[in-house]
Structure formats: structure tokens, C-alpha cells
Amino acid sequence: MGDTQYRVLGPLEVEHAGRAVRVGGLRQRLLLTLLVLEAGRAVPVNRLIDGIWGERPPASAKGQVWICVSNLRGGLAEAGAGEVVETHLAGYALRAGRGEVDLLRFRDLAVRGRNAARDGRSEEAVRLLRAAGAEWRGPLGAGLDSALVAGAAARLEEERVAAAEERFDLELALGRHHSVVGELMSHVADHPFRERLCAQLMLALHQSGRRADALRVYRELRLRYTDELGLEPGAQLRALESAILRDRVVRTVSTEGAGNAIGARKYGDRPYGHAHGISLPVLKQEKPLPVLKQEKEWQRN
């Protein structure tokens, strides 16, 4: 990693040579966040204006952007980072290496993890995907009031959760059901309509000997779907519940043959089509197990 670090996966932070660099003022922080999100590429002035002021910019917006850029350059140069904000015909760009921006490190690690998984190197894939997730310290743009940043935050949150789901699939396939239960609970609490996460949590609980808790996860999900969306959970999740009810051993959650979306049903109606655009796994089952005793409530884990 370089001497200067730019972190946007959480509250904005800048660090040079191990020391925090102060970025003053909300507008400067918004400006730098927008530049970091497009590190190495020019961001048009009009886009910077949209990100800072939204739909009602002042008449002096272009001049104020120029002042923000000048002040930002001065602060970074004073901290020793050098002249890293460049002027282009199309706008302004932040000159930063991929190792200097947490967002780029996250994406690079996620790609490497997926490549390792594709090549059958599951342990390495888990390590890389876990490292990718560790780049996150909180929501992108925390504390910044900008519709443009909020839109980017939603898209990047989808990337974060997708990488976590891929890692959970690998860890479950490696038999680490006990170790991922707590993380999965946290993810399901944050994304209660994400069927793939719910399926992974059900599987982890079931294979940890907590069959009743696994079934309760499904009941709570179904209640959310019917009450709030008027939908039934997708067919694959219903199949997983059925397998757990029959006490089948479901070793892994695999994406093979599942397509690109889950098929939720309209409550009390014919098949409704695809819901949420989430890829839900096909179940791999083995012989039945004896009925397992319910362990302690999951909140005590």
C-alpha cells in the first residue's frame, strides 16, 4: 500500500505516512468522496455539483467547486501527500494507486477470491473474500448528506453482501457451520428479505444441531414476506424448509442450476416470477439424520 490512504467504506478517512489528514468542511468531504469513488478517472464538474448541492445548486456552484478543490489540494499537500488532485478537461481526478483506496482493494480482493473459488482453491478464496469484507468499516458516505453518494452507497452495499454470500457458501461447503452462525445472523438482521442469506443461516443452524432454530428462521421470513410483500418465499427456500422438516442432511448451498433469481410466489396466487434478483442455491442432500435435540436459543451464541 502507498504512503497515502483514502478510505470511503465507512466514514471518510485520509491518512498519510501513518498520520490522519484532516479534510475540513462538509463540501470538501463530499468532493473528496466523489473523487475517491472514481479514483484515477476524471469526474465532471457538473457531477461534483450534483453530488454536493443536489437539484438546487447556487449560481456560484462552479466557482465554489474550484475553491473546494483549491483548499483540498492545499490540505493534502501540507500533509505531505503531494499534488494528487489533477485538473482535466472533463473535470477533476484523484491520482491514487489501487493499494491506496479501500474501495479498490475491496474489489481486487473480491475478484481474486472468486477466481480462487472457481479454480477449486476454497481455503484461499475464503481468506481473500474475508479480507475483502474487512475493508468495510461501516456504510459508505456515513455522515454525508448527498443523494449521489447515497446511490453509490446502495450499489456498493450490494457488492459487499454478494461477496459475503459467496464466502458463506464456501465456508458452509468446508463444514464450518458453527463458526458462521453469528455472522449470518447479523447479515440477516441487516437484510431480512435476502433469501440466500436466510437459506445459508438455516443451513448453518440445521447442520449445527439447531433444527428448531433453522425452522424458526424460515417461519419469520415467511411472515415478513406475506405481511409486508404479499409473497411467499421462493421455491428453493421452501425446498430447504421441507428438507429440514424431514431431517435431511443438507451439506452445502450451491449456485449450480439455480439461475440468476429466486422465484417468490404471490401469496395465495399463481407463481409470481422472480423477486429481488438474488441467486439462490440448489440444495445438496444426503441421507436422513436422527432427530437432533434443540440447542440453546441462538441469541445466546
C-alpha positions in Angstrom: 0.0 0.0 0.0 1.1 3.6 -0.7 2.0 6.3 1.8 -1.4 7.9 1.4 -4.6 6.0 2.2 -8.1 7.0 1.2 -11.0 5.2 3.0 -14.6 5.7 2.0 -16.0 2.3 3.1 -17.3 3.9 6.3 -16.7 7.4 7.5 -14.3 9.3 5.2 -10.7 9.0 6.3 -7.4 10.1 4.8 -4.0 9.1 6.2 -0.5 9.9 5.1 2.6 8.2 6.4 0.5 6.7 9.3 -0.9 10.1 10.4 -4.5 11.2 9.9 -5.1 14.1 7.4 -7.9 16.5 8.3 -10.3 17.2 5.5 -12.2 20.3 6.5 -15.8 21.1 5.8 -18.8 19.1 4.5 -18.3 20.3 0.9 -14.6 19.3 0.9 -15.5 15.9 2.3 -18.2 15.4 -0.3 -15.9 16.5 -3.0 -13.1 14.1 -1.9 -15.6 11.2 -1.5 -16.8 11.7 -5.1 -13.2 11.8 -6.3 -12.2 8.7 -4.4 -15.2 6.8 -5.8 -13.8 7.4 -9.3 -10.1 7.3 -8.3 -7.9 7.7 -11.4 -10.8 8.9 -13.6 -11.9 12.5 -14.2 -15.2 13.5 -12.5 -17.1 16.1 -14.5 -17.7 19.4 -12.6 -21.5 19.1 -13.2 -21.4 15.7 -11.4 -19.5 17.2 -8.5 -22.1 20.0 -8.3 -24.9 17.4 -8.3 -23.1 15.5 -5.5 -22.6 18.5 -3.3 -25.8 20.5 -3.8 -28.2 18.2 -5.5 -31.0 19.6 -7.6 -30.7 23.2 -6.4 -27.1 24.3 -6.8 -26.3 28.0 -6.2 -25.5 30.2 -9.2 -21.9 30.3 -7.9 -21.6 26.5 -7.7 -18.7 26.1 -10.3 -16.7 28.8 -8.5 -17.3 27.1 -5.2 -16.2 23.8 -6.6 -13.0 25.5 -7.7 -12.5 26.9 -4.2 -13.1 23.5 -2.6 -10.6 21.8 -5.0 -8.0 24.5 -4.2 -8.5 24.1 -0.4 -8.4 20.3 -0.7 -5.2 20.4 -2.7 -3.6 22.7 -0.1 -4.6 20.5 2.8 -3.3 17.3 1.2 -0.1 19.0 0.0 0.5 20.4 3.5 0.1 16.9 5.0 2.8 15.6 2.5 0.5 13.8 0.1 1.7 16.0 -2.8 -0.3 17.3 -5.8 -2.8 14.4 -6.1 -5.9 16.3 -7.3 -5.5 16.8 -11.1 -7.3 19.1 -13.4 -8.7 17.6 -16.6 -10.7 19.0 -19.5 -13.6 16.8 -18.2 -13.2 17.9 -14.6 -11.0 16.7 -11.7 -9.4 13.4 -10.8 -7.7 11.9 -7.8 -4.4 10.3 -8.6 -4.1 7.3 -6.4 -2.9 3.7 -6.7 -5.2 0.7 -6.3 -3.5 -0.1 -3.0 -4.2 3.4 -1.7 -8.0 3.2 -1.9 -10.1 0.9 0.3 -12.8 0.5 -2.3 -10.3 -0.6 -5.0 -8.7 -3.0 -2.6 -12.1 -4.5 -1.7 -12.9 -5.1 -5.4 -9.5 -6.5 -6.2 -9.6 -8.9 -3.2 -13.2 -10.0 -4.2 -12.1 -10.7 -7.7 -9.1 -12.7 -6.5 -11.4 -14.6 -4.1 -13.8 -15.5 -6.9 -11.0 -16.7 -9.1 -9.6 -18.9 -6.4 -13.1 -20.4 -5.8 -13.5 -21.0 -9.5 -10.2 -22.9 -9.5 -11.1 -25.0 -6.5 -8.9 -23.3 -4.0 -11.6 -22.9 -1.4 -9.4 -22.0 1.6 -7.6 -19.3 -0.3 -10.9 -18.0 -1.6 -12.4 -17.7 1.9 -9.3 -15.9 3.1 -9.4 -13.4 0.2 -13.2 -12.8 0.5 -12.9 -12.3 4.2 -10.1 -9.8 3.7 -12.3 -8.0 1.2 -15.1 -7.7 3.7 -12.6 -6.4 6.3 -12.0 -3.3 4.2 -15.5 -2.1 5.3 -15.8 -0.1 8.5 -19.4 1.0 8.0 -21.8 2.4 5.4 -20.2 4.4 2.6 -20.6 8.1 3.0 -21.6 7.9 6.6 -22.4 11.4 7.8 -22.6 12.9 4.3 -25.9 14.3 3.0 -25.8 13.6 -0.7 -28.3 11.7 -2.9 -25.5 10.9 -5.3 -23.3 9.4 -2.5 -26.4 7.6 -1.1 -27.0 6.0 -4.5 -23.3 4.8 -4.7 -23.6 3.5 -1.2 -26.6 1.3 -2.1 -24.8 -0.2 -5.1 -21.6 -0.8 -3.1 -23.6 -2.4 -0.3 -24.9 -4.9 -2.8 -21.3 -5.7 -3.8 -20.4 -6.2 -0.1 -23.3 -8.5 0.6 -22.8 -10.5 -2.6 -19.1 -11.1 -1.6 -20.2 -12.2 1.9 -22.7 -14.6 0.5 -20.1 -16.2 -1.8 -17.8 -16.6 1.2 -20.6 -18.1 3.3 -21.2 -20.7 0.6 -17.6 -21.7 0.7 -17.4 -21.9 4.4 -20.5 -24.0 4.6 -19.1 -26.3 2.0 -16.0 -26.6 4.1 -18.1 -27.7 7.1 -17.8 -24.5 9.1 -21.4 -24.3 10.1 -20.9 -23.4 13.8 -18.4 -20.6 13.0 -20.5 -18.7 10.6 -23.8 -18.7 12.5 -23.2 -15.4 14.3 -22.1 -13.6 11.2 -25.1 -14.9 9.3 -27.5 -13.7 12.0 -26.0 -10.3 11.8 -26.3 -10.2 8.0 -29.9 -11.5 8.0 -30.8 -8.8 10.6 -29.5 -6.2 8.2 -31.0 -7.7 5.1 -34.2 -9.5 6.3 -35.5 -10.1 2.7 -32.3 -11.6 1.3 -33.3 -15.2 0.7 -29.8 -16.5 0.0 -28.6 -15.3 3.4 -31.7 -16.8 5.1 -31.0 -20.1 3.4 -27.4 -20.0 4.5 -28.4 -19.3 8.1 -31.0 -22.1 8.1 -28.4 -24.5 6.7 -25.7 -23.4 9.3 -28.2 -23.8 12.2 -29.5 -27.1 11.0 -26.1 -28.6 10.5 -25.1 -27.3 13.9 -27.8 -29.4 15.5 -30.2 -26.5 15.9 -33.1 -27.7 13.7 -35.8 -25.8 15.6 -33.9 -22.6 15.2 -33.4 -23.2 11.5 -37.2 -23.7 11.0 -37.9 -20.6 13.1 -35.8 -18.5 10.7 -37.9 -19.8 7.8 -41.2 -19.0 9.7 -40.1 -15.5 10.4 -39.0 -14.9 6.8 -42.3 -16.2 5.5 -44.2 -14.0 7.9 -42.2 -10.9 6.7 -42.9 -11.9 3.1 -46.6 -12.5 3.4 -47.3 -9.5 5.8 -45.1 -6.9 4.0 -44.9 -8.0 0.4 -47.9 -10.3 -0.2 -45.4 -13.0 -1.4 -44.4 -16.5 -0.4 -40.7 -17.3 -0.2 -39.1 -18.7 -3.3 -39.2 -22.4 -4.3 -35.7 -23.2 -3.3 -36.1 -21.8 0.2 -39.4 -23.7 0.6 -37.5 -26.9 -0.5 -34.9 -26.2 2.1 -37.5 -25.9 4.8 -39.1 -29.2 3.6 -35.7 -30.9 3.7 -35.1 -29.7 7.3 -38.6 -30.8 8.3 -37.8 -34.3 7.0 -34.4 -34.0 8.8 -32.4 -34.4 5.7 -28.7 -33.7 5.8 -28.2 -30.6 3.6 -24.4 -30.2 3.3 -24.0 -27.2 1.1 -25.7 -24.4 -0.6 -24.7 -24.5 -4.3 -25.4 -22.0 -7.0 -25.4 -24.7 -9.7 -28.6 -24.8 -11.8 -30.3 -22.1 -9.7 -30.4 -19.4 -12.4 -30.0 -15.7 -11.6 -33.0 -15.1 -9.4 -35.2 -16.7 -6.8 -38.8 -17.4 -7.7 -41.1 -16.0 -5.0 -44.9 -16.7 -5.3 -47.6 -14.2 -4.9 -49.4 -15.0 -1.7 -52.4 -17.3 -2.5 -51.9 -17.0 -6.2 -50.1 -18.5 -9.2 -46.3 -18.2 -9.5 -45.3 -14.6 -9.3 -42.0 -14.7 -11.1 -38.6 -13.5 -9.8 -38.2 -11.5 -6.6 -35.2 -9.3 -5.6 -32.8 -10.6 -8.3 -30.9 -12.8 -5.8 -29.3 -16.0 -6.9 -30.5 -18.8 -4.5 -28.7 -22.1 -4.3 -29.8 -25.6 -5.2 -29.8 -27.9 -2.2 -27.4 -30.9 -2.0 -29.0 -33.6 0.2 -27.7 -36.8 1.8 -29.3 -39.5 4.0 -31.6 -38.6 6.8 -30.2 -38.0 10.3 -31.7 -38.9 13.6 -33.8 -36.1 15.1 -31.5 -33.6 16.8 -32.1 -32.0 20.1 -32.7 -28.3 20.1 -29.8 -26.4 21.5 -29.9 -23.1 23.4 -31.6 -20.1 21.9 -29.4 -18.5 19.1 -29.3 -15.2 21.0 -27.0 -16.9 23.5 -24.5 -17.8 20.8 
